[in-house]
Amino acid sequence: MCACVALLHFGFLALEMFYWERPIGRRIFRQTPESARSSRVLAANQGLYNGFLAAGLLWGLGRGTDGQAIKLFFLGCVVIAGVFGAATASRRILWVQALPGAIALALVFAA
């Protein structure tokens, strides 16, 4: 599940950094061409942060059982960012980001 969350965040990176102004990015994020154009730098920055979360999760996964603390930290960051995003931007973020992160966090914690 931790790998799935990492893949999700690499997907967010791609959408926010490379597809923000394209039809698929505008549709997913419900943006007009004008709003996408004016917010593209912010979206790219957000995408980069999502990439860092994904990289941290892969780092933890690559360390095997020694990476538990790393995975817990980055999954905690994912959940907090997802809850904040749901509270401030869109409720969908709760289901797309925070819930998978919370499930993975619980599974890693239980292991």
N, C-alpha and C positions, 0 to 999 in steps of 0.2 A: 504494500500500500504506500509505503514511503517513496518508492520509485515512481508510482503513479502520480503522487503529488509533485514530485520533481518534474515529471513530464508535463503536467498541467502548467507549471510555472515557466517552463521553457516555451510552451505554447503561448502563454500570456506575454512573454518577452517578444515573441515574433509578432503577435497581433499589435502590441502597443508600439513597438519600434519600427516595424516594417510595413504593416498593413493598416495602420490607423486611418489614413486618408483614402484607402481603397474601399471599394464597395463592401467587401466582406467585413472589414474593420468598422466601417460606419454603421453597418447593419447590426453587428454584434453589440457595439457600444452605443447604439441609438444616437448617432451623431449626424448632423447636417454637414454638407461639404464645408460650409463656412466655419462651423464650430470645430470640426476636425482640423481644419487648417490653422485656426487660431490657437489650438491646444496641443498641436503635434509635439512641441518641445517638452511640455509637461508629460505627455503620454510616453515619449521615448525615455524620459528619466524614470518614470514608473516602471516601464518595461525592463530597464536595466536593473532596478531593485528586485524585480521578480526573477531575473536571471541569477542574481546573487543568492536568492533563497534556494533556487534549484541547484546551483553549484554547491552550496553548503550541504544540502541533503545528499547529493551524490558523494561528496567528501565523506560524510558520515556513513553512507552505505559502503563505500570503498574500504573503510576501516574495519568492517565486520563487527564483531561484538565489542571491539574497542571504540567503536563510533557511536555507541548508544547516547552518550551525553551530547554529542554534536547533533545527532538526529533530533533529540528532545528539544534542544535549543532552537534549531531552525524550524521545526514543526510548531513550536510555541510562537515563534515570530509569524509564521503563516496564519495561525489561528487569530492572533491579535490583530494583524493587518486585515484579515477577512472580516472580523467583527467591526473594526473601525470603518472599513469601507462600506459595510452594510449600513452602519449608522449614519454615515455622512454622504454616501454617493448613491448606492443602489442596494436594495434588499437582496437582489440576485447574488451578490457577492457572498452573502452568508452561505448559500447553498453550493456555489461553484468553488469557493476557495476555503471558507472556514470549516464547513462540514467535512470535506475530505481530509483536511489537515487535522481536525479533531479526532477523526476515526484513526488516522495513521498515528497520531500522538498516543492515543489510548492503547493501540496495538504495540507500539514500541515500548511504552511504559510497562505494559503487562509482560513483555518478553523479558 
